[in-house]
Amino acid sequence: MLIPLSLAVVAIASLPAADIAPSSRFSIEPYLQDVRADSAVVVFTTEAMSVALVHYEGAAGQKGAVVSGPAQTHKVRLHGLSSGVRYRYTVSVRRQGDLTGVESVSEPSEFTTMAPGLPFLFLVYGDCRDRDSDHHSVVRAMLRERPDLVVQTGDMVSRAGDTGQWRRYFAAVAPLIRSVPMYPALGNHELRGDPEASHFFKYFVIPGGTVPERKRRPVYYSFRYGNSLFLSLDGNSPLDFEQAVWLERTLDDAAKDSTIRHRFAFVHQPPYSVGAYCGSDRLQRRLVPILRRHDVRAVFAGHEHAYQHLERGGLRYFVTGGGGAPLYTRSTSCNFEDDMALRLFRAEHHYLRVQVDGDAATLMAISKDGEVLERVLLHEPVVPDADYGPPLPTMAAARNPPAVGSPQVVRKPTATPAASRFRPSLPQFLLVLSSMAMIVGLLLLTAPRARRRDDLMPHAKRRWRRHT
């Protein structure tokens, strides 16, 4: 609700007094969530139950203030904003019932609302855990980019049940997300000590349009930014049917919207990878076929602490788990599918930079020291693998089979991705090949020498007949 600043101050002063803890300092400084063309959410937490006033002012003189509380976790949505406008905001808080005045005030920050149709820049990174020094280095590098939004692929903390780790995470990333909205995927470490992901739901606003915010797992959602659709997926739960139905329906709706030029998906566990864990067979079977059918530009993941660029079945995958956690080396025991998909592996702390401009989307992988690890044009087609089967039928087609007598296309049966899992890995193939070569060599060395053919010599045939 928007109210004049003077009325907001009166509203705070009129709140009843109560015996509350003696402090209302920020435990987590204000940061941004779910920024749209006409609204934005400011989130912050305080050490005690408090009331707050969020004041904002636009470049064209538009002003407003919103009262929040009493609460410790505040999620304040600013409504009625103008598209593509830069806003300045501050947050004032005091403990509930204290009528002596404001106790804590945040430093002034700025944000820009989404401007449909204009180019935009987004960053992708993940797997910070509790390695503060390397995490700070990556954040400092990201600050140079001045992005419009940040995508987080999960594992922001080592143990989600530890509130102190969450405070350290937000302190490290504060210089970035006080002015730029961040959209996270649920990582497996966000469930350690907190199997219901209560801290995840506490600190983040899940975009949901007009429907209520989801407060249960699996955690999946979508949001629109500019001419692009972003899809956050949950790779932690084996119960994927509900998520798969939602994903199919969301992408079907997007296909009908000609203004959506790009589709990006992000999930914590990578469908394909060659690090410590290798790729997720479950995601390959249940979600990847849907993403392939709908021409998703790229799938971003974390979980493995390195940079990996992989391509399989006409779809690009990027593992960006270099946000600060200890780095992984490449595994030599992943399966055939993962080995065949790999294009580049670099064990570096890094982030991804994606520039979207009309129908073009360009990705750059950049180390914390500024080195460009790779540059990829996402709008260019991916050459399909010759050994990869065609897309599976859509869920809608399975529910609505063709009528009797209607023409049908008959395809020869092909191996499904699940069946291809029985193919040997590259090290196994090389081992078998070397063994065969050794056996052939031993046979050649131990075979008896061929006797000289006397019939190739002049007159040998006649001499042989003479002596017989």
C-alpha positions as CSV (number, residue, x, y, z in Angstrom):
1,M,0.0,0.0,0.0
2,L,1.4,3.4,-1.0
3,I,1.0,6.2,1.5
4,P,2.6,9.7,1.9
5,L,5.7,9.9,4.0
6,S,4.1,12.0,6.8
7,L,1.2,9.6,7.2
8,A,3.7,6.7,7.3
9,V,5.6,8.3,10.2
10,V,2.3,8.8,12.1
11,A,1.3,5.2,11.5
12,I,4.5,4.0,13.0
13,A,4.2,6.3,16.0
14,S,0.7,5.0,16.7
15,L,1.7,1.4,17.1
16,P,1.1,0.0,20.6
17,A,4.0,-0.4,23.0
18,A,5.2,-3.8,24.1
19,D,8.0,-5.4,26.1
20,I,10.4,-6.4,23.3
21,A,14.1,-7.1,22.9
22,P,16.2,-4.0,23.2
23,S,17.5,-3.8,19.7
24,S,16.2,-3.4,16.1
25,R,19.5,-3.3,14.2
26,F,19.6,-4.9,10.8
27,S,20.8,-8.5,11.0
28,I,20.6,-8.7,7.2
29,E,20.8,-5.4,5.3
30,P,18.1,-4.6,2.7
31,Y,18.3,-6.4,-0.6
32,L,16.2,-6.7,-3.8
33,Q,13.9,-9.5,-5.0
34,D,11.4,-10.0,-7.9
35,V,11.9,-6.6,-9.7
36,R,9.3,-6.1,-12.4
37,A,8.3,-3.3,-14.7
38,D,5.9,-1.9,-12.2
39,S,7.0,-3.2,-8.8
40,A,9.9,-4.4,-6.7
41,V,10.4,-6.2,-3.3
42,V,12.8,-5.0,-0.6
43,V,13.8,-7.7,1.9
44,F,15.6,-7.3,5.2
45,T,15.7,-8.8,8.7
46,T,16.2,-7.2,12.1
47,E,17.5,-8.6,15.4
48,A,14.2,-7.9,17.2
49,M,10.6,-7.4,16.3
50,S,10.5,-4.1,14.6
51,V,8.5,-1.7,12.4
52,A,10.0,-0.3,9.3
53,L,9.5,2.4,6.7
54,V,10.7,1.9,3.2
55,H,11.0,5.3,1.4
56,Y,11.6,5.5,-2.4
57,E,12.0,8.2,-4.9
58,G,12.1,8.0,-8.7
59,A,14.2,10.0,-11.2
60,A,11.1,11.9,-12.4
61,G,10.2,13.0,-8.8
62,Q,7.8,10.1,-8.0
63,K,7.9,9.4,-4.3
64,G,6.3,7.0,-1.9
65,A,6.7,5.1,1.4
66,V,5.5,1.8,2.7
67,V,5.1,0.7,6.3
68,S,6.1,-2.8,7.3
69,G,5.8,-4.8,10.5
70,P,5.9,-5.5,13.3
71,A,8.1,-8.4,12.2
72,Q,11.7,-9.6,12.1
73,T,11.7,-10.6,8.5
74,H,10.3,-7.9,6.2
75,K,9.3,-8.4,2.6
76,V,8.0,-5.1,1.3
77,R,6.6,-4.8,-2.2
78,L,6.7,-1.3,-3.8
79,H,3.8,-1.0,-6.2
80,G,2.9,1.5,-8.9
81,L,6.5,2.0,-10.2
82,S,7.3,3.1,-13.8
83,S,9.0,0.9,-16.3
84,G,12.7,1.4,-16.9
85,V,13.1,4.0,-14.2
86,R,15.9,4.3,-11.7
87,Y,14.7,4.5,-8.1
88,R,16.6,5.4,-4.9
89,Y,15.4,3.8,-1.6
90,T,16.3,3.8,2.1
91,V,14.9,1.7,5.0
92,S,14.4,2.9,8.5
93,V,13.6,0.5,11.4
94,R,13.0,0.7,15.1
95,R,11.9,-1.9,17.7
96,Q,8.2,-2.4,18.2
97,G,6.7,0.0,20.8
98,D,9.7,2.4,20.9
99,L,8.3,5.9,20.4
100,T,11.6,7.7,20.8
101,G,12.5,7.7,17.1
102,V,14.2,5.7,14.4
103,E,17.1,3.6,15.6
104,S,18.6,2.1,12.4
105,V,18.7,3.5,8.8
106,S,20.1,1.7,5.8
107,E,22.5,3.4,3.5
108,P,20.8,4.8,0.3
109,S,20.6,2.3,-2.5
110,E,19.3,2.3,-6.1
111,F,17.5,-0.1,-8.5
112,T,16.0,0.1,-12.0
113,T,12.7,-1.4,-12.9
114,M,12.5,-3.8,-15.9
115,A,12.1,-2.2,-19.3
116,P,10.4,-4.6,-21.8
117,G,12.0,-4.6,-25.2
118,L,15.4,-3.3,-24.2
119,P,18.7,-5.2,-24.1
120,F,19.7,-6.5,-20.6
121,L,22.6,-8.2,-18.9
122,F,22.4,-11.0,-16.3
123,L,25.0,-12.9,-14.3
124,V,25.0,-16.5,-13.2
125,Y,27.1,-18.1,-10.4
126,G,26.7,-20.5,-7.5
127,D,28.3,-22.8,-4.8
128,C,29.7,-20.2,-2.4
129,R,29.3,-22.2,0.7
130,D,31.3,-20.8,3.6
131,R,34.5,-19.8,1.8
132,D,34.2,-16.1,2.4
133,S,37.5,-14.9,0.9
134,D,37.0,-16.5,-2.5
135,H,33.3,-15.6,-2.5
136,H,34.2,-11.9,-1.8
137,S,36.6,-12.0,-4.8
138,V,33.9,-13.3,-7.2
139,V,31.4,-10.7,-5.9
140,R,34.0,-7.9,-6.5
141,A,34.5,-9.1,-10.0
142,M,30.7,-9.3,-10.6
143,L,30.3,-5.7,-9.4
144,R,32.2,-4.4,-12.4
145,E,29.5,-5.7,-14.7
146,R,26.5,-3.6,-13.5
147,P,24.0,-6.3,-14.3
148,D,20.2,-6.1,-14.4
149,L,19.7,-9.4,-12.4
150,V,21.7,-12.3,-10.9
151,V,20.8,-16.0,-11.1
152,Q,22.1,-18.1,-8.3
153,T,22.5,-21.9,-8.9
154,G,22.4,-22.9,-5.2
155,D,24.6,-24.0,-2.3
156,M,24.8,-20.5,-0.9
157,V,25.7,-21.9,2.6
158,S,27.2,-25.1,3.8
159,R,24.4,-25.8,6.3
160,A,21.1,-24.1,5.9
161,G,20.1,-24.6,9.6
162,D,22.9,-22.3,10.7
163,T,21.5,-18.8,10.7
164,G,25.0,-17.4,11.2
165,Q,26.1,-18.8,7.8
166,W,23.1,-17.1,6.1
167,R,24.2,-13.8,7.6
168,R,27.7,-14.2,6.4
169,Y,26.4,-15.0,2.9
170,F,24.3,-11.9,2.7
171,A,27.1,-9.8,4.1
172,A,29.4,-11.0,1.3
173,V,26.9,-10.5,-1.5
174,A,25.3,-7.3,-0.1
175,P,27.2,-4.8,-2.3
176,L,25.6,-6.5,-5.4
177,I,22.1,-7.5,-4.4
178,R,21.2,-4.2,-2.6
179,S,20.8,-2.8,-6.2
180,V,20.2,-5.9,-8.3
181,P,17.6,-8.6,-7.8
182,M,18.8,-12.2,-7.3
183,Y,16.8,-15.3,-8.3
184,P,18.1,-18.6,-6.6
185,A,17.7,-22.3,-7.3
186,L,17.4,-24.6,-4.3
187,G,20.7,-26.5,-3.7
188,N,21.3,-29.6,-1.6
189,H,23.1,-27.6,1.0
190,E,20.0,-25.4,1.4
191,L,18.4,-28.6,2.9
192,R,21.2,-29.5,5.3
193,G,19.8,-29.1,8.8
194,D,16.6,-27.7,7.2
195,P,14.9,-30.4,5.2
196,E,11.8,-28.3,4.6
197,A,13.9,-25.4,3.2
198,S,12.3,-23.0,5.7
199,H,15.3,-20.6,5.6
200,F,15.2,-20.6,1.8
201,F,11.5,-19.5,1.9
202,K,12.3,-17.0,4.7
203,Y,14.9,-15.1,2.8
204,F,13.7,-15.3,-0.8
205,V,10.6,-14.2,-2.6
206,I,9.4,-16.9,-5.1
207,P,7.9,-15.1,-8.1
208,G,4.4,-16.4,-8.6
209,G,2.4,-13.8,-10.5
210,T,-1.2,-13.6,-9.0
211,V,-1.0,-16.9,-7.2
212,P,0.2,-17.2,-3.6
213,E,3.9,-17.7,-3.0
214,R,4.8,-21.4,-2.8
215,K,6.0,-22.6,0.6
216,R,6.7,-26.2,-0.1
217,R,9.0,-28.4,-2.1
218,P,9.8,-29.0,-4.8
219,V,10.8,-25.4,-5.4
220,Y,10.2,-24.4,-9.0
221,Y,9.1,-21.1,-10.5
222,S,9.4,-18.9,-13.6
223,F,9.7,-15.2,-14.2
224,R,9.8,-13.0,-17.2
225,Y,12.6,-10.4,-17.8
226,G,12.6,-8.4,-21.0
227,N,12.2,-10.7,-23.9
228,S,13.2,-13.8,-22.0
229,L,11.6,-16.5,-19.8
230,F,13.6,-17.9,-16.9
231,L,12.8,-21.3,-15.3
232,S,14.1,-22.3,-11.9
233,L,14.0,-26.1,-11.3
234,D,14.4,-28.3,-8.3
235,G,16.9,-31.1,-8.8
236,N,16.8,-32.4,-5.2
237,S,13.5,-34.4,-5.1
238,P,12.9,-37.6,-7.0
239,L,9.2,-36.7,-7.1
240,D,9.3,-34.9,-10.5
241,F,5.9,-35.6,-12.0
242,E,4.3,-32.4,-10.7
243,Q,7.4,-30.4,-11.7
244,A,7.4,-32.0,-15.2
245,V,3.7,-31.2,-15.8
246,W,4.3,-27.6,-14.7
247,L,7.4,-27.3,-16.9
248,E,5.6,-28.6,-20.0
249,R,2.6,-26.3,-19.4
250,T,4.8,-23.2,-18.8
251,L,6.9,-23.8,-22.0
252,D,3.8,-24.6,-24.0
253,D,2.3,-21.2,-23.0
254,A,5.6,-19.5,-23.8
255,A,5.6,-20.9,-27.3
256,K,2.4,-19.1,-28.0
257,D,3.9,-15.7,-27.0
258,S,5.9,-14.2,-29.9
259,T,7.5,-11.7,-27.6
260,I,9.5,-14.4,-25.8
261,R,12.7,-14.8,-27.8
262,H,14.8,-16.7,-25.3
263,R,14.2,-19.4,-22.7
264,F,16.8,-20.1,-19.9
265,A,16.6,-22.8,-17.3
266,F,18.6,-23.1,-14.1
267,V,18.9,-25.9,-11.5
268,H,21.5,-26.9,-8.9
269,Q,22.3,-30.5,-10.0
270,P,23.6,-30.6,-13.6
271,P,22.0,-33.0,-16.1
272,Y,25.5,-33.6,-17.6
273,S,28.9,-33.0,-16.0
274,V,32.3,-34.6,-15.5
275,G,33.2,-33.5,-12.0
276,A,33.0,-35.2,-8.7
277,Y,29.4,-36.3,-9.1
278,C,28.9,-36.6,-12.9
279,G,25.5,-35.9,-14.4
280,S,22.1,-36.6,-13.1
281,D,20.5,-39.6,-14.9
282,R,17.1,-38.7,-13.3
283,L,17.1,-35.2,-14.8
284,Q,18.2,-36.5,-18.2
285,R,15.3,-38.8,-18.3
286,R,12.5,-36.7,-16.8
287,L,13.2,-33.0,-17.5
288,V,15.8,-32.8,-20.3
289,P,13.4,-34.2,-23.0
290,I,10.9,-31.3,-22.2
291,L,13.7,-28.7,-22.4
292,R,14.9,-30.1,-25.7
293,R,11.4,-30.0,-27.3
294,H,11.0,-26.4,-26.5
295,D,14.3,-25.1,-27.7
296,V,15.7,-23.8,-24.4
297,R,18.7,-21.6,-25.1
298,A,20.8,-22.9,-22.2
299,V,20.6,-24.8,-18.9
300,F,22.7,-23.4,-16.0
301,A,23.7,-25.6,-13.0
302,G,26.1,-25.7,-10.1
303,H,26.8,-28.5,-7.6
304,E,30.3,-29.2,-9.1
305,H,32.9,-26.6,-8.2
306,A,34.3,-25.7,-11.6
307,Y,33.3,-24.3,-15.0
308,Q,32.0,-26.8,-17.5
309,H,30.6,-26.3,-21.0
310,L,28.7,-29.3,-22.3
311,E,26.5,-30.0,-25.3
312,R,24.2,-33.0,-25.8
313,G,21.1,-33.6,-27.9
314,G,21.1,-30.1,-29.4
315,L,21.1,-28.3,-26.0
316,R,23.8,-26.4,-24.2
317,Y,24.6,-26.9,-20.5
318,F,26.8,-24.8,-18.3
319,V,28.1,-25.8,-14.9
320,T,29.0,-22.7,-12.9
321,G,29.9,-23.9,-9.4
322,G,32.9,-21.6,-8.9
323,G,31.4,-19.0,-6.5
324,G,33.9,-19.7,-3.8
325,A,33.6,-23.3,-2.6
326,P,36.7,-25.6,-2.9
327,L,37.4,-26.4,-6.6
328,Y,37.0,-29.9,-8.2
329,T,39.1,-31.6,-10.8
330,R,37.8,-33.5,-13.7
331,S,36.6,-37.0,-13.0
332,T,37.8,-39.9,-15.2
333,S,35.0,-42.2,-14.1
334,C,31.8,-40.5,-15.5
335,N,29.8,-42.3,-18.1
336,F,29.7,-42.2,-21.9
337,E,26.9,-39.6,-22.0
338,D,28.8,-37.1,-19.8
339,D,32.2,-37.6,-21.6
340,M,30.7,-37.1,-25.0
341,A,28.9,-33.9,-23.9
342,L,32.0,-32.1,-22.5
343,R,33.4,-29.1,-24.5
344,L,35.5,-27.3,-21.9
345,F,36.5,-27.8,-18.3
346,R,38.2,-25.2,-16.1
347,A,38.7,-25.5,-12.4
348,E,38.4,-21.7,-11.7
349,H,36.4,-19.5,-9.4
350,H,34.3,-17.6,-11.9
351,Y,30.9,-16.3,-12.9
352,L,28.9,-16.2,-16.2
353,R,28.0,-13.0,-18.0
354,V,25.1,-13.2,-20.5
355,Q,24.2,-10.2,-22.7
356,V,20.7,-10.4,-24.3
357,D,20.0,-8.1,-27.2
358,G,17.0,-8.9,-29.3
359,D,17.4,-12.4,-30.8
360,A,21.1,-12.5,-29.8
361,A,22.4,-13.9,-26.5
362,T,26.1,-14.0,-25.8
363,L,27.7,-15.8,-22.9
364,M,31.1,-15.2,-21.4
365,A,32.7,-17.3,-18.6
366,I,35.0,-14.9,-16.6
367,S,37.3,-15.9,-13.8
368,K,37.5,-13.9,-10.5
369,D,40.7,-12.3,-11.9
370,G,39.0,-11.1,-15.1
371,E,40.3,-13.8,-17.5
372,V,37.7,-14.7,-20.2
373,L,37.6,-18.5,-20.0
374,E,35.2,-18.9,-23.0
375,R,32.8,-17.0,-25.2
376,V,29.7,-18.7,-26.6
377,L,27.0,-17.4,-28.9
378,L,23.8,-19.0,-27.4
379,H,21.6,-18.0,-30.3
380,E,23.6,-20.1,-32.8
381,P,22.2,-23.7,-33.2
382,V,23.9,-26.6,-31.6
383,V,24.9,-29.5,-33.9
384,P,22.9,-32.5,-32.7
385,D,24.8,-35.7,-31.7
386,A,24.5,-38.5,-34.3
387,D,24.0,-41.1,-31.5
388,Y,21.3,-39.2,-29.6
389,G,17.7,-40.2,-30.1
390,P,14.9,-37.9,-31.3
391,P,12.7,-36.0,-28.8
392,L,10.2,-38.1,-27.0
393,P,6.4,-37.4,-27.5
394,T,5.0,-34.6,-25.5
395,M,2.9,-35.2,-22.4
396,A,0.0,-33.6,-24.2
397,A,0.3,-36.0,-27.1
398,A,0.4,-38.9,-24.7
399,R,-2.8,-37.7,-23.1
400,N,-4.5,-37.1,-26.5
401,P,-3.6,-39.9,-29.0
402,P,-4.4,-39.3,-32.7
403,A,-7.9,-40.3,-33.9
404,V,-8.5,-43.5,-35.7
405,G,-7.7,-43.1,-39.4
406,S,-5.6,-40.0,-39.0
407,P,-2.2,-40.0,-40.7
408,Q,0.7,-40.9,-38.4
409,V,4.4,-40.8,-38.8
410,V,6.1,-44.1,-38.1
411,R,9.7,-43.8,-36.8
412,K,12.1,-46.6,-36.5
413,P,12.8,-47.5,-32.8
414,T,15.8,-45.7,-31.4
415,A,17.7,-46.2,-28.2
416,T,16.5,-43.9,-25.5
417,P,18.9,-42.0,-23.3
418,A,18.3,-44.5,-20.5
419,A,19.3,-47.4,-22.8
420,S,22.4,-45.6,-23.9
421,R,23.7,-45.6,-20.3
422,F,24.9,-49.2,-20.9
423,R,27.6,-48.0,-23.4
424,P,31.1,-48.2,-22.1
425,S,32.9,-45.0,-21.0
426,L,35.9,-43.7,-22.9
427,P,38.5,-45.2,-20.4
428,Q,36.8,-48.6,-20.7
429,F,36.8,-48.4,-24.5
430,L,40.5,-47.6,-24.6
431,L,41.3,-50.5,-22.2
432,V,39.4,-53.0,-24.4
433,L,41.1,-51.6,-27.5
434,S,44.6,-51.9,-26.0
435,S,43.9,-55.5,-24.8
436,M,42.8,-56.5,-28.3
437,A,45.9,-54.9,-29.8
438,M,48.1,-56.8,-27.3
439,I,46.5,-60.2,-28.2
440,V,46.9,-59.6,-31.9
441,G,50.6,-58.7,-31.4
442,L,51.3,-61.9,-29.3
443,L,49.6,-64.0,-32.0
444,L,51.8,-62.4,-34.7
445,L,55.0,-63.0,-32.6
446,T,54.3,-66.6,-31.8
447,A,53.0,-67.7,-35.2
448,P,55.4,-70.1,-37.1
449,R,57.2,-68.5,-40.0
450,A,55.8,-69.3,-43.4
451,R,58.0,-71.6,-45.4
452,R,59.5,-70.2,-48.6
453,R,57.5,-71.0,-51.7
454,D,59.9,-72.8,-54.1
455,D,57.4,-72.5,-56.9
456,L,58.1,-68.8,-57.1
457,M,61.7,-69.6,-58.2
458,P,62.6,-70.3,-61.8
459,H,62.5,-74.0,-62.7
460,A,61.7,-74.9,-59.1
461,K,58.5,-76.7,-60.2
462,R,60.3,-78.9,-62.7
463,R,63.1,-79.8,-60.1
464,W,60.5,-80.7,-57.6
465,R,58.8,-83.0,-60.1
466,R,62.2,-84.6,-61.0
467,H,63.0,-85.5,-57.4
468,T,59.6,-87.0,-56.6
